[in-house]
Amino acid sequence: MARASQFSRRRFLKTSLATGAAAAIAPVVIPSSALGRDGAVAPSERVVVGGIGIGNRGTYDLSCFLEQSDVQFVAVCDVKEVRRRAVKATADKHHGNSDCKTYSDFHELLDRSDIDSVLIATGPNWHGTMAMYAARAGKDIYCEKPVTKNISQSLILAETMKRTGRIFQAGTQRRNLPHFAFACELARTGKLGKLKRVFAHPAGMTAMMSTWQTPEEQPAKEVVDWDKYLGPAAWRPFNKRHLDGFNFEKGGGMVGGGVLEWGSHCVDLCQWAVGADRESPVQYFPVENGQLRAVYANGVELILREKDWIPLGSCPVRFEGEDGWVETGDSGKMVLSSPTLLAGRKVAEIGGYPATFHVRDFLNCVKTRSQPKANAEAACYAHITCHAANIALALNRKLDFDLKTNSFINDEVANRLRSEALREPWRI
């Protein structure tokens, strides 16, 4: 065998030319899937997705992503080993390979340059912070709700998405269901006359602080990374109830309860109906006769109430104007003050609250770089409205809100509740 020093330039060129000629003659087989034939999506049109925190709700979201032929799900990060294994098995079975990688550290997933978008379905303590980490890593984001923990984080989230140019879709999927969209259109476009009141359904009217459960033996870090599970929330000892139950807060701060959970759906729809995706109400009142009332700058009232709804399923909303009203819910059905409001249109009745349409809206916007229905700005102000209402509920007094500064007027205590400290090192 000739040594490297004896491998002459002439011999190198002769060998290269011969190899090139052989390659030119030999046939190259390109699979039809790479060309987008036979119903397959060409690689250039696929959206490569990774998932972070895929539990019960996240597993459902993942199924909606996998229904889309242009999605390639390649990675999952979760603090629980059992979930990492389960999601990998689901993705590999769907794609017919073993390519889905698992991570316990979200930084490793976000560092992958091949991933375009992430599905964030962690606990609410992580949603906003994780979304901002993802945006700074250059990823587009589909994030479950409640998206933020407080007013200040809502504003920072919207600013981060604007500055980084990332596509963000909050998991308020009812914006992409036809009956809810039509009801909001009637209100927003004046078909009900001058809008007077919009009604949202909370799943409770209670504001409280996060709880502290009895300490239990902490699992091994490989099984459950408890420190990362808490993330930016205040530290507390391990307890399985915090780990497996649905908690609005995994430690620290004020719990939003039903005002924030259902509110991030129902109030969001009311915001859309009012045309207030870039603002929130300017006055908030404590609960009276079972209702919490807020007032927008244009005089429209937002009313949160648990009772007196037409039985149209969960997450009902009602919009009232001077000339008519409409009410709808998760049954997919609508009740209108007059059938003439339909103007001959047939609105699809889709029962339940499927996220498939919402996921499709997100993926389309990832490709076109246009804003999805539940974009970061819309999510920001819908959440500010929920947080402010929750503060009025907790303090049991009227609050005035300044839209220019997004702060309460002459109320130091209320303004202290606009934000909270994040545990090191998870500050953004």
N, C-alpha and C positions, 0 to 999 in steps of 0.2 A: 504494500500500500504506500503510495507516495505521500511524503510529508506535506503539510500545508504550504511550506515555503517553496516546494517544488511544483505547486499547482499553478501553472502559468496562466497569464491573462488570455492568451490565444486558446488554450485548452478550455478555460472557463466559458469563453464566448461560444466555442463550438458545441460544448455540452448544453448551454442554455438555449441555443438556437434549435438543437435537435429535440430538446424537451418541449420547447414551444411549438414546434411543428407537429409533434405527436399529439400534443394537447389540442391543437387546432383541428386535427383530423378526427380524434376520438369524439364520439357523441356525448353530449352533456344532457343528463336526464333531470328535468326540473319537475318536481311534483305539482300536480294541478292545484293543490291547496295553496302553494306559494304564489300562484297566479290569480287566485280568487275564483277558480272555476268550481263547478259541481256544488255550488251553494256555499263554498268556503269563503272566508274573508281573507284577503291578501294581508300579509304581515304589516304592510305600510298603513293599512286601515284599522288595525287592531289597537285597542286601548289596553295597555299593560297595567294591571291593578294589583296592589298589595293591600292586605287587611290588618288593622291594628285593634286588638281587643274584641274578638269575635265571640260573643256569648250568645244568649238566646235571641235577642233582637238582631245582633250582627249576623247570626246564621241565616235568619230570614232575609236580611238585606243581601247577603252573599248569594242566596238563591235567585234573587231578582237580577243581580249582576250576571250570574252564570247563564240566565235565560237569554242574554244578549249575545248574538253570534260574533260580535266584534270585540268581545272581552276575553283577555287572557289573564287569568288569575295565577300569579306566580309566587306569592310569598304571604306568610302570616306571622304576625308577632302577637304574642299574648303572654301574660305573666303566669298563666296556668298551663302546665304541661299537657293536661288532658284535652284542653281546647286546641292547643297547637296540633296535636295528633289528629283530632277529629276534623279540623278544617283542612289539613293537608290531605287526609283520606278523601274528603268530599271533592276537593279541587282536582286531585289526581284522577279520581274515578271519572269525573266529568270530562276532563281533557284527554283521558286515555294515555297518561304518562305518569312519571313520578317526579316531575319537575318542581312542584311547589316546595319552596324552602321554608323552614321554620326558624323563628328567632324569639329570644326572650328579651332582647334589647332593641327598642324601636329605632335607635340610631343606625343600627346595621341595616335595617330594612330601608330607611330613608336615604342611606348612602348609596343605594343601588341606582345607577344611572339609567338602567333599562325600565324602571318603573315610572309610569306617567302619572298615575293617580292612586290615591289611597282611600279606603273605606275606613272611617273611624267610628267604632261602636263600643268604645270603652265605657266606663262609668262616667257620670256627669262631672265628677271632679277633674277629669282629664280632657274633656271635649275641647274646650277653647284653647288650652295650652298646647295640646297635641296638634290641633289644626294649625297653630302658628309655627310650631316646629316644622310641620310638613310644608307649609308655604315657603318658609325660608330655605327648605331643601329643594324647592322647585317643583313640588308636586301639586296637582289639582286635588280637590278634597270634597268628598261626600261625607258629611259629619252628622251623626245622630244628635237628637235633641234631648233635653235642653242643651243648647249650644254653649251658653256661658253661665258663669256663677254669679255675676253681678253687673252693675251698670258700666263700671270702668272697663271690665274685660270685654264687654260688648263693643264698646267704642274702639278699643285696641284691635280687636279681631277685624272689624270692618276696615280700619286703616291699614292693617297688615296685608289684607287681601288686595286692597287698592294699590299699595306700594309695590307689592311683589308681582302683581298682574296674574295672580292665580285664579282659577275657576273654583268657586265655592258653592256647594249646594247643602243647605240645612235639611235635615230629615223630616221636614214638615210637608209630607207627601200629598196632603189634601189639596195643595195648590195645583196639582196636576190631575185632579179628578174632575170630570166634566160638570157634574151638578154643583159642586162647590164653586168652580170657576164661573159658571153661568150666574149663580146667585150673586157673586161678587161683582160681576159685570153689570148686572141690573142696578146695583147700588152705586157703583162708581161712575156709570155713564148717565145718571139722572133718570133712568126709566121708572124709578120709584118716586120721582119728584125730588124735592129738596130733602136730602138725607137728614134724619133727626136722631135716630138711635140705632146702635148696633149692639147685639147681645152675644156674649161668649159663655161657654159652660166650663167652669173649673171643676176639678174632681175633689174639691174640698176648700174650705175657707179657714185654714189654720196656718199660722206662721210660727215657727219654733226654731230652736237651736239644734245643732247636730248632737247626737247621743254618744254615750261612752259605754260600751258593753263590757261585761266581765271578761278579763283576760283569759285566753285559752292557749294551749300549746301550739306554737307556731310551726307550720310544716317546713320541710327542707326547701331551700331557695329554688332548687331545680323543679320542685313540684308546684310551689306558689311563691313568687317573689313579692312578699308582702310590702316591702319598702316601695317598690315600683308601682304596686297596686294603689297605694295611697297617693303616690306622686306628689303633686303640689298641695294636696290637702294637709291639714294639721295631723301630726303623728298621733296614733293611738294604738294600744295593744291589739294583737290579732284576736279576732272573734269571727266565727264562721257566719254569723248573721250579717255582718258587714260584707263578707266576701261573696255570699251567694244570694242574698236578698236584693231586691231592687231598692237602691237608696238614692235619693236626690243629691246627697252629699256624702262623701266618704270621709268626712272629718273637717271641722272648722267651718265657721260662717253660719249664716242663716239659711235654713231649709226652705225651699220655695213651695213645697207641698203641691197641692193640686193647682194652685194659681200658676206655677211655673210649668208643671208637667203638661196638663191639658191646655193651659194658657199658651204654651209655645205652639200649639196647633190652633186652638179656637181664636185666641187674640190675634194671632198671625193672620187669620182669614179676615177678621174685622179690620185690621190695619189695611189689608189689601182693598177691602170694600170701601173704606174711607178715602183711599188714595194717600195713605200716610206711611209709605215705605221709607220715607226719609225724615220721619218725625214721630213723636209720641204725644200723648195728651199733656196738657199744661196744668191740670188740676186732678188730684186724687182725693177721694173721700173714704172715711172708714165705713165699715159694713153697717148698713141700716136696713132693717126688715129683710135680712138674708141676702142683700145685694150690695156689691161693691161698685161704686160709680166713679168714672173718670170722664173728663171733658177735654176734647181737642180744641185747638185754637179757633177753628171755624164754628165752634158751638155744638158739634155732634157729640152725643153722649155715648160712652162705652160702658155697658153694664154687664158685670159678671154675676151670674146667678146659677144656682143648682136646681131650682124647681121651676114649675110652670112651663115646661117645654112640651110641644107636640111630640108624640112618640115616633121619632124618625131615626132612632139609633143613637149610638154614642157620638160624641163630639158635635153636638148641634150648634148652629149659629142662626141668628135671626137679624134681618136688616129692615128697618122701618123708615119710610119716607112720607112726605106729605100726601102722596098720591097712591101709595100701595106698600106692600111688604112681602117678604119671602122668608121662608124658614126651611132649613135642610139639615141632614145629618148623615151618618154613615150607612144608613139603609140604601142610599142612592136616590131616594125619593125627595121631591120638593113639594111644599104646599105654598101656594101663591094667593095673594088677595084677589087676583083676577086672572083667568086663563089668557086674557089678551096680552099679558106680560111675556108669554112665550113667543108671541108674534109669529106663530106658525112653525117655530123651531122644534125639533125633536132632540131632547137632551138625553144622552145615554145614562141609564141607571146602573151604576156600578156599585154593588153593595160591598160592605167591608171597607177597608182602607188600604188597598194594595199599593205597594211602592214601585211597581214595575214601570209605570208611566213616568214617575219622578226620576228613577234611575236613567231611563231613556233620555229624558230632558237633559240630565247632567252629562251623559256621554256625548250627546249631540253638541252641547256647548263646549266640551273639551276639544272637539274637533274644529268647531267654527270660531272659538274664542269669544262667543257672545255670552251674555249673562243669563243664567238659569232663573226659573221662577222664584226659587227661595234663595236668592243670592245673599252675599254677606251683609250688604247694607239693609236689605229687608229683614234679615234675621236679627241684625243689630237692634233695630228700633222696635221690633216685636218683642224682643227679650227685654229691652229697657222698659217697655210698658209693663211687662209682667213683673220685673224686679221692683219698679216703683210702686205698683199696686200692692205688692207683697210688703213693702216697707210701710205703706200707709196702713195696711192690715196689722202689722206688728206693733206699730206705734199708736194705733187707734186714734189717729187725728188727720185732719185735712192737710194736704201738702200741695204747695205750688211749685211748678217745675219750669225752669228757664231753658228754652230750646237752644239758645245760643251757647250756653255753657254746659248744658246737660247736667245741671245740678239743681238741688232744691233751694228755694229762696228763703233766706233767713231761718234755716233750720239746721243747726250744726250736727245734731244727733242723726238726722236723716242722711246728711251728707257723709257722715262717717260710715254709713251702711252702703255707700255706693261702691266700695271696694273692700278687699281684705288681703292680708299678707299671704304670699305663696311660700310654701316650704322650700328651703334650699335643697338641691341646686336647680329647682324647676322654674325659676323666674324667667319671664320673657320680657 
